[in-house]
Amino acid sequence: MTTCVFIQIRCKPGTTYKVAEEIALREIHSELYSTSGEYDLLMKLYIPESEDVGHYINEHLLVIPNIERSLTTMTFKAF
């Protein structure tokens, strides 16, 4: 079983493509989109059941240079 999370990522100005490329190279995402508005990227990520969500995001995503801020939305089975 995995935990599905959506992460919005704000990048330093002019670095969105570099950040997106680094995410793609790490192959940790399920889906990755460029967005407009307060955040630059939207990522769908499945975190392995054995991993702590916060540690996983900090160790695999937020170590990427030029990420200024992120907003994580966790999902839960509704039915």
Sine and cosine of phi, psi and omega as CSV:
sin_phi,cos_phi,sin_psi,cos_psi,sin_omega,cos_omega
0.00,0.00,0.61,-0.79,0.02,-1.00
-0.83,-0.56,0.29,-0.96,0.07,-1.00
-0.96,-0.29,0.82,-0.57,0.03,-1.00
-1.00,-0.02,0.79,-0.62,0.08,-1.00
-0.76,-0.66,0.47,-0.88,0.13,-0.99
-0.93,-0.38,0.75,-0.66,-0.04,-1.00
-0.83,-0.56,0.84,-0.55,0.12,-0.99
-1.00,-0.08,0.69,-0.72,-0.11,-0.99
-0.82,-0.58,0.78,-0.62,0.13,-0.99
-0.97,-0.22,0.80,-0.60,-0.02,-1.00
-0.96,-0.26,0.38,-0.93,0.13,-0.99
-0.89,0.46,0.56,-0.83,-0.04,-1.00
-0.79,0.62,0.73,-0.68,0.06,-1.00
0.99,0.14,0.10,0.99,-0.07,-1.00
-0.89,-0.46,0.10,0.99,-0.09,-1.00
-0.84,0.54,-0.70,0.72,-0.02,-1.00
-0.92,0.40,-0.61,0.79,0.05,-1.00
-0.90,0.43,-0.69,0.73,0.02,-1.00
-0.90,0.44,-0.71,0.70,0.01,-1.00
-0.88,0.48,-0.64,0.76,0.02,-1.00
-0.90,0.44,-0.67,0.74,0.02,-1.00
-0.90,0.43,-0.65,0.76,0.06,-1.00
-0.88,0.48,-0.72,0.70,-0.01,-1.00
-0.88,0.48,-0.65,0.76,0.00,-1.00
-0.91,0.41,-0.51,0.86,0.01,-1.00
-0.98,0.21,-0.28,0.96,0.05,-1.00
0.80,0.60,0.70,0.71,0.01,-1.00
-0.97,-0.24,-0.18,0.98,-0.10,-0.99
-0.99,-0.15,0.39,-0.92,0.15,-0.99
-1.00,-0.04,-0.71,0.71,0.03,-1.00
-0.61,-0.79,0.52,-0.85,0.01,-1.00
-0.60,-0.80,0.80,-0.60,-0.04,-1.00
-0.78,-0.63,0.55,-0.84,0.21,-0.98
-1.00,0.09,0.67,-0.74,-0.03,-1.00
-0.76,-0.65,0.26,-0.97,0.10,-0.99
-0.94,-0.33,0.37,-0.93,0.01,-1.00
0.92,-0.39,-0.52,-0.85,-0.09,-1.00
-0.92,0.39,-0.50,0.87,0.00,-1.00
-0.90,-0.45,0.41,-0.91,-0.10,-1.00
-0.99,-0.13,-0.51,0.86,-0.05,-1.00
-0.74,-0.68,0.49,-0.87,0.11,-0.99
-0.79,-0.61,0.82,-0.57,-0.07,-1.00
-0.84,-0.55,0.69,-0.72,0.14,-0.99
-0.97,-0.23,0.77,-0.64,-0.12,-0.99
-0.68,-0.74,0.70,-0.71,0.10,-1.00
-0.97,-0.26,0.86,-0.50,-0.03,-1.00
-0.99,-0.16,0.78,-0.63,-0.01,-1.00
-0.84,0.55,0.55,-0.83,-0.05,-1.00
-0.84,0.54,-0.56,0.83,-0.06,-1.00
-0.97,0.24,-0.11,0.99,-0.07,-1.00
-0.98,-0.20,0.57,-0.82,0.15,-0.99
-0.98,0.21,0.76,-0.65,-0.09,-1.00
-0.84,0.55,-0.78,0.63,-0.04,-1.00
-0.88,0.47,-0.72,0.69,0.02,-1.00
-0.90,0.44,-0.67,0.74,-0.02,-1.00
-0.87,0.49,-0.73,0.68,0.00,-1.00
-0.90,0.43,-0.70,0.71,0.00,-1.00
-0.89,0.45,-0.65,0.76,-0.09,-1.00
-0.99,0.11,-0.44,0.90,-0.07,-1.00
-0.95,-0.31,-0.40,0.92,-0.06,-1.00
-0.90,-0.43,-0.80,0.60,-0.17,-0.99
-0.96,0.26,0.00,1.00,0.12,-0.99
-0.99,0.10,-0.14,0.99,0.01,-1.00
-0.95,0.32,0.78,-0.62,0.01,-1.00
-0.87,0.50,0.50,-0.87,0.11,-0.99
0.98,0.20,0.16,0.99,0.16,-0.99
-1.00,0.05,0.87,-0.50,-0.01,-1.00
-1.00,0.05,-0.63,0.78,-0.11,-0.99
-0.34,-0.94,0.44,-0.90,0.08,-1.00
-0.64,-0.77,0.37,-0.93,0.05,-1.00
-0.71,-0.70,0.89,-0.46,-0.06,-1.00
-0.98,-0.22,0.76,-0.65,0.10,-0.99
-0.91,-0.41,0.89,-0.45,0.02,-1.00
-1.00,0.06,0.48,-0.88,0.04,-1.00
-0.91,-0.42,0.44,-0.90,0.00,-1.00
-0.69,-0.73,0.52,-0.85,0.02,-1.00
-0.93,0.37,0.83,-0.55,-0.09,-1.00
-1.00,0.02,-0.51,0.86,-0.09,-1.00
-0.75,-0.66,0.00,0.00,0.00,0.00
